Amino acid sequence: MTYDFVNPPDRRGTDSQKWQKYAGKDILPMWVADMDFKSPPAITAALQERVAHGIYGYARPVKSTVDSFVNALEQRYGWRIDPAWLVWLPGLVVGLNLTAQAYAESGDEVLTLTPIYPPFMSAPKNSGRVSRQVPLRLDPATHRWEIDWAALEAAVTPRTKIFILCNPHNPIARVWRRDELVRLGEFCVRHNLVLCSDEIHCDLILDELPHIPTALLGEEVARRTVTLMAPSKTYNVPGLGTSIAIIPDDAMRARFVRASAGVMAEVNILGFTACESAYRDCEPWRQELLQVLRGNRDLILDFVSRELPGVTVEAPMEATYLAWLNVSALKFADPIAHFEAHGVGLSDGAFFGVPRGTHVRLNFGCTRATLTEALQRMKRALPAR
Ligand SMILES: Cc1ncc(COP(=O)(O)O)c(C=O)c1O
């Protein structure tokens, strides 16, 4: 290993939201989705250089920043985009909220598949739109989360305007396949829906699976698509608040920009710097990160199956650093409180749209040592056999 994924700095007592939650308590924070690793050294060097310049005025991305992102999309996914399609955002959740405001009226409906990252459900509600959720179905034969196509069709009403996709899907760690994406694209075309495709985790695929940008599925789909991407998850720079909406259709993009007028903050200058370096200089670091995350993923699979009776990983974990654990057999009324009492801070499945007590989410973007300790603590939290 060239990079250090073993001895990161201690985040206790810092501005870390993740670690502040349990300040002063012996609870390992395995919840909010940032990693405990240092960002790539190239990003830090670029930021240091930018800071040394000493002037931090209002910024616009320079050509090298745009080129870095555009080139990465072409090299990694074969997606050739026109820089004019980009709208820079101070966060990806901002993009989810703007999408709801730009393409739906008050009372209109926004569809998504659950369990899902909570802002997919709250963003529409923030502006008086209605969130409609279609539960994914765990196929007992394939052990994969599948789209319930009949339920998805049945959920459409004359007021449905937007479908929000998460690919790869947080929290089930699933990479959607080409045939599924094609079918989703057809579904959106048939019902005349805007397709918002959150691809923030697309550079964190752990298995040998391709990421297929939704907008690559053809003209008709691309024309109705808002793709949301960011360097934040992969390169651990979410605190720098830099995300990107890619909107090929001019009229769609104009509506999106109009919805942002007066309420959207400028993108932070340091975020532009980090973004440029991330997509251009940090591929070797990303490859090592993926190795570390694969190791952590495999440790979880092994440990859960051998040492945590009553806890199950229901489906393959193909992407992200987030593990979705079924704990329903434990019959804890409040699994989060229970595991916290034993020193592990997890995310509550209830926030992702499933009944409380059935699932928890564990963030394994941490050192092997922290993960091992968290799993040992979870083991001690289980009822005696
Ligand atoms: C699917 C997904 N979208 C968006 C975000 C957050 O994006 P941001 O912090 O840029 O608003 C997350 C964070 O976990 C996420 O998992």
PDBQT file of the ligand as one rigid body, heavy atoms in Angstrom, charges set to zero:
ROOT
HETATM    1  C1  LIG A 401     -27.157   8.723  -2.295  1.00  0.00    +0.000 C 
HETATM    2  C2  LIG A 401     -26.628   9.955  -1.634  1.00  0.00    +0.000 A 
HETATM    3  N1  LIG A 401     -26.900  11.157  -2.162  1.00  0.00    +0.000 NA
HETATM    4  C3  LIG A 401     -26.434  12.292  -1.587  1.00  0.00    +0.000 A 
HETATM    5  C4  LIG A 401     -25.677  12.256  -0.428  1.00  0.00    +0.000 A 
HETATM    6  C5  LIG A 401     -25.201  13.517   0.234  1.00  0.00    +0.000 C 
HETATM    7  O1  LIG A 401     -24.724  14.449  -0.621  1.00  0.00    +0.000 OA
HETATM    8  P1  LIG A 401     -24.265  15.902  -0.124  1.00  0.00    +0.000 P 
HETATM    9  O2  LIG A 401     -23.550  15.746   1.173  1.00  0.00    +0.000 OA
HETATM   10  O3  LIG A 401     -23.403  16.385  -1.219  1.00  0.00    +0.000 OA
HETATM   11  O4  LIG A 401     -25.499  16.715   0.000  1.00  0.00    +0.000 OA
HETATM   12  C6  LIG A 401     -25.396  11.022   0.147  1.00  0.00    +0.000 A 
HETATM   13  C7  LIG A 401     -24.643  10.964   1.410  1.00  0.00    +0.000 C 
HETATM   14  O5  LIG A 401     -24.559   9.975   2.064  1.00  0.00    +0.000 OA
HETATM   15  C8  LIG A 401     -25.872   9.847  -0.465  1.00  0.00    +0.000 A 
HETATM   16  O6  LIG A 401     -25.621   8.643   0.046  1.00  0.00    +0.000 OA
ENDROOT
TORSDOF 0
